[in-house]
Amino acid sequence: MWAESIHPTTLQWGRPLANRFTQKEAGKLWARFKFVDDLLQADEDQWAPGFQGEETRYYFDQVPAELSVEAFVATF
């Protein structure tokens, strides 16, 4: 689980942040931001020079045109 490790540079703040939310609250947050998470992922693995992590489908340096503040707020 992501909440087990702490890595402030990548915004993985671990258990200290996770402990502030109940499972129900965390579920609501994930549901609220699923729209954003889905748009930030490609259909194929992404790669960027110097990236040393595991394979990922998340865009490194692109934000899809469909992802805007207006589009996010419209999901509320």
Protein Blocks (a to p, Z undefined) as FASTA:
>chain_A
ZZlpccfknopnbjmlmmmpcfklmmmmmmmmmmmmmmmpcfbdcddehiabdcdfbdfk
bccfklcfklmmmmZZ
